Amino acid sequence: MSLRGAPSAGLPRAGLGAHAREASPARLDQLSRWGILAIVLALFTLSGGVLWYAGYNYDGLMGSALTKLHPATYLTLCVLGWRACVFGNPFGYLAHVGRLRPASLLLVLISLGALVSVILRQRPNMAGLVDTFLAAGLLGLLLADMDERLRRQMEMLLHGVMTVNGLMALFEFATKILIFPYRFDGETFPTDLRSAALQGHPLVNATLTACYVLALMSGARQMSTPVRLGLILLQLAAMVAFGGRTAIVTVLALGLTYGLWHSFGMVRRRRIHLMAAALILLGLCLVPVALAVLISGGFFDDLLGRFVSDGGSANARVEMFGLFQHFSLPDLLIGPDVELLESLRRISGLEWGIENPIIRMMLYQGAFFMALMFVGFALFMRELARGRAGSWLPMIAWLILINGSESLASKTTLMSKFAVILLCLYRTGERDRSMVSPLQPRPVIRR
């Protein structure tokens, strides 16, 4: 029986070198394409708040254990299994994608080993290991065979979902009505009116939007400049609704530095188009008018309130270091008693958690476990950015933002979403260009 999408790369061909055979991806069949698009759609639209309305208690402690894993994780496993069957040899498929994405395979193996250890030792966050690290590694393996057609389809889907997410955030900000609020076992937080949109938790929204904005600036090079600038402005406005202080400061600092550096380089080389210069000057003239309208409408009031009142978040980042003095070195290496740690955390005023993934993972799982996951994470990030010019910009923001909360030390799909952003908005082998480079005059080719 022959299936469409059979692994032409799995068998050696005459006339091809060994390197060409190893780097050649297997052909994607139509079902695999639709499955991958469904994974991306589920990742970026199915938050815990959305799933609650479907009777799927994802964020809470109660309910079936099967609902503690995200639907995108189940989809990834199903599509990966289908790809292995289409390839004709499951072990051969694993070897094939492992050659293309060795760091992704390593992250999967580390995650599986850590999951077995957590189960045997009865430590917390089993579902977090699967959704946060294992699912991201499996998605990296699945996308090893991604071709340009699929990348473009994923990119358009990503732009569409993030546009809807931004518009929903502004609607919730204006009306104070949360469509899909963050829930814990069905309970909402009535005092938290920050927009939830499609990503659920406001900080998840802020982190994801910040990375997306910076990826739009240094990536998505097939998109026209006016559309790209429009998306950037929409997402920046949505970030105010999400209220992520660190994300806003990070985007403004990195974005302005990146934009000014490239603009200065273009002016110095005299490569900027006159029409582009006129549009930029017109935009600068309209900035004071826009600021006056926003200030009169109270648009920045909530943003200022986030910087003035942080709910004890800054103090929590200091108090978490005091927990180490209560444990011996062997306890820190393998992980201290969980009940004692929980008691000390509450006594120290850390009711909302330990807001750093490295510190939290070290305390709950042990330094040895944390070191293994750190190595797998670092190599996975390096693999995602390799050969993708300009991806360093959202990567810097990503590393800054995930260290400001529990993030990867808890159950989250953020790592998979960030991987999709990098793989969709950047093409390997492209030359780094400015976000305003399409406005440069085209060179004249003399024949």
C-alpha positions as CSV (number, residue, x, y, z in Angstrom):
1,M,0.0,0.0,0.0
2,S,1.4,3.4,-1.0
3,L,0.5,6.6,0.7
4,R,0.9,10.0,-0.6
5,G,3.7,11.8,1.1
6,A,5.9,8.7,1.3
7,P,9.4,9.4,2.7
8,S,11.4,10.2,-0.4
9,A,14.1,11.5,2.0
10,G,14.1,8.3,4.0
11,L,15.7,6.3,1.1
12,P,19.1,7.1,-0.4
13,R,19.1,8.2,-4.0
14,A,21.7,7.8,-6.6
15,G,23.5,11.0,-7.4
16,L,22.9,12.6,-4.0
17,G,25.6,13.1,-1.4
18,A,25.2,11.9,2.2
19,H,24.8,15.5,3.4
20,A,22.0,16.1,1.0
21,R,20.2,13.0,2.0
22,E,20.3,13.8,5.7
23,A,19.2,17.4,5.2
24,S,16.4,16.6,2.9
25,P,12.9,16.8,4.5
26,A,10.2,14.2,4.0
27,R,7.3,15.3,1.9
28,L,4.2,16.4,3.8
29,D,0.8,14.9,3.0
30,Q,-2.4,17.0,3.1
31,L,-3.6,15.5,6.3
32,S,-0.4,16.3,8.1
33,R,-0.6,19.9,6.8
34,W,-4.2,20.3,8.1
35,G,-3.1,18.7,11.4
36,I,-0.2,21.1,11.9
37,L,-2.5,24.1,11.2
38,A,-5.0,22.7,13.7
39,I,-2.2,22.5,16.3
40,V,-1.2,26.1,15.7
41,L,-4.9,27.2,15.9
42,A,-5.4,25.3,19.1
43,L,-2.3,26.7,20.7
44,F,-3.2,30.3,20.1
45,T,-6.9,30.2,20.7
46,L,-7.7,27.6,23.3
47,S,-6.9,29.3,26.7
48,G,-8.1,27.9,30.0
49,G,-11.0,30.4,29.9
50,V,-12.1,29.3,26.5
51,L,-11.8,25.6,27.4
52,W,-13.9,26.1,30.5
53,Y,-16.9,27.0,28.4
54,A,-16.4,23.6,26.6
55,G,-16.5,21.8,29.9
56,Y,-12.7,21.3,29.9
57,N,-11.1,22.3,33.3
58,Y,-7.5,22.9,32.1
59,D,-6.2,25.4,34.7
60,G,-7.8,24.1,37.9
61,L,-7.0,21.2,40.2
62,M,-10.4,19.5,40.0
63,G,-11.8,17.3,37.2
64,S,-10.4,14.5,35.1
65,A,-6.6,14.1,34.8
66,L,-7.0,14.0,31.0
67,T,-8.1,17.6,31.0
68,K,-4.9,18.8,32.6
69,L,-3.1,18.5,29.3
70,H,-3.8,21.1,26.5
71,P,-5.7,19.9,23.4
72,A,-2.7,21.0,21.3
73,T,-0.5,18.5,23.1
74,Y,-2.9,15.7,22.2
75,L,-3.0,16.9,18.6
76,T,0.7,17.1,18.4
77,L,1.0,13.5,19.5
78,C,-1.6,12.4,17.0
79,V,-0.1,14.2,14.0
80,L,3.4,13.0,15.0
81,G,2.1,9.4,15.1
82,W,0.5,9.8,11.7
83,R,3.7,11.2,10.3
84,A,5.6,8.2,11.6
85,C,3.1,5.9,10.0
86,V,3.2,7.7,6.6
87,F,7.0,7.6,6.7
88,G,6.7,3.8,6.7
89,N,9.1,3.2,9.6
90,P,8.4,4.9,12.9
91,F,12.0,4.4,14.2
92,G,13.3,5.6,10.8
93,Y,11.1,8.7,11.1
94,L,12.4,9.4,14.6
95,A,16.0,9.1,13.3
96,H,15.1,11.4,10.3
97,V,13.6,14.2,12.4
98,G,16.3,13.7,15.0
99,R,19.0,14.4,12.4
100,L,17.2,17.6,11.4
101,R,16.3,18.8,14.9
102,P,18.8,17.2,17.4
103,A,18.1,19.7,20.2
104,S,14.4,19.1,19.9
105,L,15.0,15.4,20.3
106,L,17.3,15.9,23.2
107,L,14.6,18.1,24.9
108,V,12.0,15.3,24.4
109,L,14.4,12.7,25.9
110,I,15.2,15.0,28.9
111,S,11.6,15.8,29.5
112,L,10.6,12.1,29.4
113,G,13.4,11.2,31.9
114,A,12.3,14.1,34.1
115,L,8.7,13.0,33.9
116,V,9.5,9.5,35.1
117,S,11.6,10.9,37.9
118,V,8.8,13.3,39.0
119,I,6.2,10.4,39.0
120,L,8.4,8.1,41.0
121,R,9.3,10.7,43.5
122,Q,5.8,12.1,43.6
123,R,6.8,15.6,43.0
124,P,4.5,18.3,41.6
125,N,4.0,19.7,38.1
126,M,3.8,16.5,36.1
127,A,1.3,18.1,33.6
128,G,3.6,21.1,33.4
129,L,6.5,19.0,32.2
130,V,4.4,17.5,29.4
131,D,2.7,20.8,28.2
132,T,5.7,23.1,28.7
133,F,8.8,21.1,27.6
134,L,7.7,17.8,26.1
135,A,5.1,19.3,23.8
136,A,7.5,22.0,22.6
137,G,10.1,19.4,21.8
138,L,7.6,17.2,19.9
139,L,6.4,20.2,18.0
140,G,9.9,21.1,17.0
141,L,10.4,17.6,15.6
142,L,7.1,17.7,13.8
143,L,8.0,21.0,12.1
144,A,11.4,19.6,11.0
145,D,9.7,18.8,7.6
146,M,8.0,22.1,7.2
147,D,8.2,23.5,3.7
148,E,7.7,27.1,2.5
149,R,4.1,26.6,1.6
150,L,3.2,25.3,5.1
151,R,5.3,28.1,6.7
152,R,3.3,30.7,4.8
153,Q,0.0,29.1,5.8
154,M,1.1,29.1,9.4
155,E,2.2,32.7,9.2
156,M,-1.1,33.9,7.8
157,L,-3.0,31.9,10.5
158,L,-0.7,33.4,13.2
159,H,-1.3,37.0,12.0
160,G,-5.0,36.4,11.9
161,V,-5.2,35.0,15.4
162,M,-3.0,37.7,16.9
163,T,-5.0,40.4,15.2
164,V,-8.2,39.0,16.7
165,N,-6.5,38.7,20.1
166,G,-5.4,42.4,20.0
167,L,-8.9,43.6,19.0
168,M,-10.5,41.5,21.8
169,A,-8.0,43.1,24.3
170,L,-9.0,46.6,23.3
171,F,-12.7,45.7,23.4
172,E,-12.3,44.3,26.9
173,F,-10.3,47.3,27.9
174,A,-12.9,49.7,26.7
175,T,-16.0,47.9,28.1
176,K,-14.4,46.2,31.2
177,I,-16.2,43.0,30.1
178,L,-13.9,40.0,29.9
179,I,-15.1,37.5,27.3
180,F,-12.9,34.5,28.4
181,P,-11.6,35.5,31.8
182,Y,-8.9,33.5,33.5
183,R,-10.4,30.9,35.8
184,F,-9.1,28.6,38.5
185,D,-11.6,25.7,39.0
186,G,-14.2,27.9,37.5
187,E,-13.6,30.9,39.8
188,T,-12.7,34.2,38.3
189,F,-10.8,37.1,39.9
190,P,-13.3,40.0,39.9
191,T,-10.8,42.6,41.0
192,D,-8.5,41.9,38.1
193,L,-9.9,43.7,35.0
194,R,-6.9,43.3,32.8
195,S,-7.8,42.0,29.3
196,A,-7.6,38.2,28.9
197,A,-8.5,37.9,25.2
198,L,-7.7,34.5,23.6
199,Q,-4.5,33.7,25.6
200,G,-6.1,33.7,29.0
201,H,-3.8,35.1,31.7
202,P,-2.8,38.8,31.2
203,L,0.9,38.1,31.7
204,V,0.8,35.3,29.1
205,N,-0.8,37.8,26.7
206,A,1.8,40.4,27.5
207,T,4.8,38.0,27.0
208,L,3.4,36.6,23.8
209,T,2.4,39.9,22.3
210,A,5.8,41.4,23.2
211,C,7.7,38.6,21.3
212,Y,5.3,38.9,18.4
213,V,5.8,42.7,18.1
214,L,9.6,42.4,18.0
215,A,9.3,39.5,15.5
216,L,7.2,41.7,13.3
217,M,10.0,44.3,13.4
218,S,12.9,42.0,12.5
219,G,11.0,39.2,10.7
220,A,7.9,38.7,8.5
221,R,9.8,40.2,5.6
222,Q,7.3,39.2,2.9
223,M,4.6,41.5,4.5
224,S,4.2,45.0,3.2
225,T,5.5,47.8,5.5
226,P,2.1,49.6,6.0
227,V,0.4,46.3,7.1
228,R,3.3,45.4,9.4
229,L,3.3,48.9,11.0
230,G,-0.5,48.6,11.5
231,L,-0.1,45.3,13.2
232,I,2.7,46.6,15.4
233,L,0.6,49.6,16.5
234,L,-2.4,47.4,17.3
235,Q,-0.4,45.0,19.4
236,L,1.3,47.9,21.3
237,A,-2.1,49.3,22.2
238,A,-3.2,45.8,23.3
239,M,-0.2,45.5,25.6
240,V,-1.5,48.4,27.6
241,A,-4.7,46.5,28.1
242,F,-2.8,43.4,29.2
243,G,-0.9,45.5,31.8
244,G,2.5,43.7,31.6
245,R,4.9,46.3,32.9
246,T,8.1,44.4,32.2
247,A,6.8,43.5,28.7
248,I,6.0,47.1,27.8
249,V,9.3,48.4,29.0
250,T,11.2,45.6,27.2
251,V,9.4,46.2,23.9
252,L,9.9,50.0,24.0
253,A,13.6,49.6,24.9
254,L,14.4,46.9,22.3
255,G,12.0,48.2,19.7
256,L,13.2,51.8,19.8
257,T,16.8,50.8,19.8
258,Y,16.4,48.5,16.9
259,G,14.3,50.9,14.9
260,L,16.6,53.9,15.4
261,W,19.7,51.9,14.7
262,H,18.4,50.6,11.3
263,S,16.8,54.0,10.4
264,F,20.2,55.7,11.1
265,G,22.0,53.2,9.0
266,M,19.6,53.7,6.0
267,V,19.9,57.5,6.2
268,R,23.7,57.3,6.4
269,R,23.8,55.1,3.3
270,R,21.2,57.4,1.6
271,R,19.0,54.4,0.8
272,I,15.7,55.6,2.1
273,H,12.9,56.5,-0.3
274,L,11.7,60.1,-0.4
275,M,8.0,58.9,0.0
276,A,9.0,56.9,3.0
277,A,10.8,59.9,4.5
278,A,7.7,62.0,4.0
279,L,5.4,59.4,5.6
280,I,7.8,59.2,8.6
281,L,7.8,63.0,9.1
282,L,4.0,63.1,8.8
283,G,3.7,60.3,11.4
284,L,6.0,62.2,13.7
285,C,3.8,65.3,13.4
286,L,0.7,63.3,14.2
287,V,2.2,61.8,17.4
288,P,1.5,64.7,19.7
289,V,-2.1,64.8,18.5
290,A,-2.5,61.1,19.1
291,L,-1.0,61.4,22.5
292,A,-3.3,64.2,23.5
293,V,-6.4,62.2,22.4
294,L,-5.2,59.1,24.3
295,I,-4.4,61.1,27.5
296,S,-7.7,63.0,27.4
297,G,-9.5,59.6,27.1
298,G,-7.7,58.1,30.1
299,F,-5.9,55.5,28.0
300,F,-2.7,55.6,30.1
301,D,-4.3,55.7,33.5
302,D,-4.4,51.9,33.9
303,L,-0.9,51.6,32.6
304,L,0.4,54.1,35.2
305,G,-1.5,52.3,37.8
306,R,0.3,49.0,37.0
307,F,3.6,50.7,37.6
308,V,2.5,52.3,40.9
309,S,0.8,49.3,42.4
310,D,2.3,45.9,41.6
311,G,0.4,43.8,44.2
312,G,3.6,42.9,46.0
313,S,5.2,41.4,42.9
314,A,8.5,43.2,43.3
315,N,8.8,42.3,47.0
316,A,8.0,38.7,46.2
317,R,11.0,38.6,43.8
318,V,13.3,39.6,46.8
319,E,11.6,37.3,49.4
320,M,12.0,34.1,47.3
321,F,15.8,34.1,47.9
322,G,15.2,33.8,51.6
323,L,13.8,30.3,51.2
324,F,17.2,28.8,50.4
325,Q,18.4,29.4,53.9
326,H,15.9,26.9,55.3
327,F,17.3,23.9,53.4
328,S,20.6,22.0,53.3
329,L,22.7,21.4,50.2
330,P,21.5,17.8,49.7
331,D,17.9,19.0,49.9
332,L,18.5,21.6,47.2
333,L,20.2,19.1,45.0
334,I,17.3,16.6,44.9
335,G,14.4,18.9,46.0
336,P,13.3,19.6,49.6
337,D,10.1,18.3,51.2
338,V,7.2,19.8,49.3
339,E,4.9,20.3,52.3
340,L,7.6,22.2,54.2
341,L,8.4,24.3,51.2
342,E,4.7,25.2,50.7
343,S,4.4,26.3,54.4
344,L,7.6,28.4,54.2
345,R,6.4,30.0,50.9
346,R,3.2,31.1,52.5
347,I,4.9,32.3,55.7
348,S,7.2,34.4,53.5
349,G,4.3,36.1,51.8
350,L,4.7,34.3,48.5
351,E,1.0,33.3,48.1
352,W,1.1,34.0,44.3
353,G,4.1,31.8,43.8
354,I,7.8,32.1,43.2
355,E,8.2,34.5,40.3
356,N,11.3,33.0,38.6
357,P,11.4,29.7,36.7
358,I,15.0,28.8,37.7
359,I,14.4,29.5,41.4
360,R,11.0,27.7,41.4
361,M,12.3,24.7,39.6
362,M,15.3,24.4,41.8
363,L,13.2,24.5,45.0
364,Y,10.4,22.2,43.8
365,Q,12.4,19.7,41.7
366,G,16.0,20.1,42.8
367,A,19.2,21.7,41.3
368,F,20.1,18.5,39.3
369,F,16.7,18.4,37.7
370,M,16.8,22.1,37.0
371,A,20.3,21.9,35.4
372,L,19.1,19.2,33.0
373,M,16.1,21.1,31.9
374,F,18.2,24.3,31.5
375,V,20.6,22.5,29.2
376,G,17.7,21.1,27.1
377,F,16.0,24.5,27.0
378,A,19.2,26.4,26.0
379,L,20.0,24.0,23.1
380,F,16.4,24.1,21.9
381,M,16.4,27.9,21.8
382,R,19.7,27.9,20.0
383,E,18.3,25.5,17.4
384,L,15.2,27.6,16.8
385,A,17.3,30.8,16.2
386,R,20.0,29.1,14.1
387,G,20.1,30.5,10.6
388,R,17.2,32.9,11.2
389,A,18.6,36.4,10.8
390,G,17.0,38.9,13.1
391,S,15.5,36.3,15.5
392,W,17.8,37.6,18.2
393,L,15.5,40.5,18.9
394,P,12.4,38.6,20.1
395,M,14.8,36.0,21.7
396,I,16.3,38.7,24.0
397,A,12.8,39.8,25.0
398,W,11.7,36.2,25.5
399,L,14.6,35.4,27.9
400,I,13.9,38.6,29.9
401,L,10.2,38.1,30.2
402,I,10.2,34.4,31.2
403,N,12.5,35.2,34.1
404,G,10.0,37.7,35.6
405,S,7.3,35.1,36.5
406,E,6.9,31.4,37.1
407,S,6.5,30.9,33.4
408,L,8.2,27.8,32.3
409,A,8.4,26.3,35.8
410,S,4.6,25.9,35.7
411,K,2.1,24.5,33.2
412,T,2.1,26.7,30.1
413,T,2.1,26.5,26.3
414,L,4.2,29.6,26.0
415,M,7.3,27.7,24.9
416,S,5.5,26.1,22.0
417,K,3.9,29.4,21.0
418,F,7.3,31.1,20.9
419,A,8.7,28.3,18.8
420,V,5.8,28.8,16.3
421,I,6.5,32.5,16.1
422,L,10.2,32.0,15.3
423,L,9.6,29.2,12.8
424,C,6.8,31.1,11.1
425,L,8.1,34.7,10.9
426,Y,11.7,33.9,10.0
427,R,13.1,32.0,7.1
428,T,16.5,30.3,7.3
429,G,19.2,31.9,5.2
430,E,17.6,35.3,4.8
431,R,19.7,38.4,5.2
432,D,18.8,40.6,8.2
433,R,17.0,43.7,7.1
434,S,15.3,46.6,8.8
435,M,11.5,46.7,9.5
436,V,11.4,49.7,7.1
437,S,13.6,48.1,4.4
438,P,10.7,47.6,1.9
439,L,10.6,51.4,1.7
440,Q,14.1,51.5,0.3
441,P,14.4,52.3,-3.5
442,R,14.9,49.2,-5.6
443,P,18.4,49.0,-7.2
444,V,18.5,49.6,-10.9
445,I,19.8,46.5,-12.8
446,R,21.7,47.5,-15.9
447,R,21.8,45.0,-18.7
